[in-house]
Amino acid sequence: MNAIEHVLLAVMAAGRGDTATALEQLSRAQRHARTTARRERQIVQIAALVIAKDAARAAGLTFEHTLEFPDDADLLAQVAGEAR
């Protein structure tokens, strides 16, 4: 699995209220992201903010990320949407 797949599993778990699994998957995503492109590291950071319920910071970083990587808009919508 790559960092993005772990992020998606983390936000799905958070959306179900399964904090332990969300944090475990987020930790795995963070480990994988250490050696990946900045794009993936930012997505992992956005997911961490979403899971931590820091909506304002998540929204700001999502906005900046989408400006630079517009093709990630659907992915980021999924990351934010799953954790609600």
Secondary structure, 3 states (H helix, E strand, C coil): CCHHHHHHHHHHHHHCCCHHHHHHHHHHHHHHHCCCCHHHHHHHHHHHHHHCCCHHHHHHHHHHHHHHCHHHHHHHHHHHHHCC
